[in-house]
Amino acid sequence: MLVSGCGYAFVAGRGLASVSGGRPVRVGAFQNDSSDADAAVSLARATGRALAARGLAGPGGLSLSGEVEAVASFPVAVSAPVQNQNVQLWRATVRVRFVLSDAAGARVLARATVAESEDYRPGADIEATEAARKLALARAFERCAEDGLDRL
């Protein structure tokens, strides 16, 4: 039997488990280049949970760091004004860059950039709307962490 092929495959990445070789991965520092003050902390927490869920979290070994490149919220559904509020649906978006390196940070093993979005409804007042936005961002960061680990 003769089999041939070009050797190319349409995959996003090898995945963190294969790149790390099963070595433990610690969450390093995430830089925040966005206007959202809590973005880097939210991403670091989400990344730590994603690593733990895969059984890869631990000291030593490798370091996973990166940067929050952008966070934005904008209206996606607008209707006629109702009680001075005409935005019916908002979208929170995040864009994140992950960098996997050796423990010393001297050698980069893999990089991945991911973006996610999450829709949310405005609340009855500004505090409720901000709470909905924060929850939407947390969900988007969770998906970014999962996606990022898959794409590395």
C-alpha positions in Angstrom: 0.0 0.0 0.0 1.4 3.4 -1.0 0.2 6.5 0.9 1.4 10.0 0.1 0.5 13.5 1.3 1.8 17.0 1.6 2.3 16.9 5.4 0.1 19.9 6.0 -2.8 19.8 8.5 -5.4 22.4 9.4 -5.0 22.6 13.1 -4.7 25.7 15.4 -1.9 24.3 17.5 -0.6 21.2 19.1 -2.2 21.9 22.5 -0.6 22.7 25.7 -0.4 19.0 26.9 1.7 18.0 23.9 3.9 21.1 24.0 4.6 20.9 27.7 5.3 17.2 27.6 3.3 16.7 30.7 5.5 19.1 32.7 3.8 21.3 35.2 2.9 24.8 34.1 2.6 27.8 36.4 0.7 31.0 35.6 3.1 33.8 35.2 2.4 37.5 34.9 -0.1 38.9 32.4 0.4 42.4 31.1 -2.7 44.5 30.8 -2.7 46.8 27.7 -6.5 47.3 27.9 -8.5 50.0 29.6 -10.1 47.5 32.0 -8.2 47.6 35.3 -9.1 44.0 36.3 -8.4 42.3 33.0 -5.0 40.8 33.7 -6.1 39.4 37.1 -9.3 37.9 35.5 -7.3 36.3 32.8 -4.7 34.9 35.2 -7.5 33.4 37.4 -9.2 31.9 34.4 -5.9 30.5 33.1 -5.1 28.9 36.4 -8.5 27.2 36.5 -8.0 25.9 33.0 -4.6 24.5 33.8 -5.9 22.9 36.9 -8.8 21.3 35.1 -6.3 19.7 32.7 -4.1 18.5 35.5 -1.2 20.7 34.3 -1.0 23.3 37.0 2.0 23.3 39.3 5.2 25.0 40.3 8.5 24.8 38.3 8.4 23.3 34.9 7.1 25.9 32.4 5.6 29.4 32.7 2.5 30.6 30.9 2.2 34.4 30.7 1.1 36.9 28.1 -1.0 40.0 27.7 -4.5 41.3 27.5 -4.3 43.2 24.3 -7.9 44.6 24.2 -11.2 44.7 26.1 -14.2 46.4 24.7 -17.9 46.6 25.2 -20.4 47.9 22.6 -24.1 47.8 21.8 -25.3 45.2 19.4 -29.1 45.5 19.6 -30.8 48.9 19.9 -34.5 49.6 19.9 -36.8 52.6 20.5 -36.1 54.3 23.9 -37.8 52.6 26.8 -37.4 54.4 30.1 -34.4 56.3 28.8 -32.7 53.1 27.8 -32.6 52.0 24.2 -29.7 49.5 24.2 -31.2 46.0 24.5 -28.0 43.9 24.1 -24.3 44.6 24.7 -21.3 42.6 23.6 -18.0 42.3 25.6 -15.0 41.3 23.6 -11.4 40.4 24.7 -8.2 39.7 22.8 -5.4 37.9 24.6 -1.9 36.7 23.7 -0.4 33.7 25.5 3.3 32.9 25.7 4.6 29.5 27.0 8.2 29.6 28.0 10.7 27.6 30.1 10.7 28.4 33.8 13.4 31.0 33.5 11.6 32.7 30.6 14.6 32.5 28.5 13.1 30.3 25.7 9.7 30.7 24.2 8.1 27.4 23.4 4.8 28.5 21.9 2.6 31.5 21.4 -1.1 31.9 20.7 -3.5 34.8 20.3 -7.2 34.3 20.9 -10.3 36.5 21.0 -13.7 35.9 22.5 -16.9 37.7 23.0 -20.0 37.4 25.2 -23.3 39.2 25.0 -25.1 40.6 28.0 -28.2 42.5 28.8 -28.2 45.9 30.5 -29.5 46.0 34.1 -32.1 48.2 35.7 -29.3 50.7 36.7 -25.7 51.4 36.1 -24.5 49.1 38.9 -26.5 46.1 37.5 -25.3 46.8 34.0 -21.6 46.9 35.2 -22.1 43.6 37.1 -23.5 42.0 33.9 -20.5 43.4 31.9 -18.0 42.0 34.5 -19.7 38.6 34.4 -19.7 38.6 30.5 -16.0 39.5 30.6 -15.3 36.7 33.1 -17.0 34.2 30.8 -15.0 35.5 27.8 -11.7 35.2 29.7 -12.6 31.6 30.6 -13.1 30.7 27.0 -9.9 32.6 26.0 -8.0 30.5 28.5 -9.4 27.3 27.2 -8.9 28.3 23.6 -5.4 29.6 24.3 -4.3 26.3 25.9 -5.7 24.4 22.9 -3.9 26.6 20.4 -0.4 26.6 22.0 
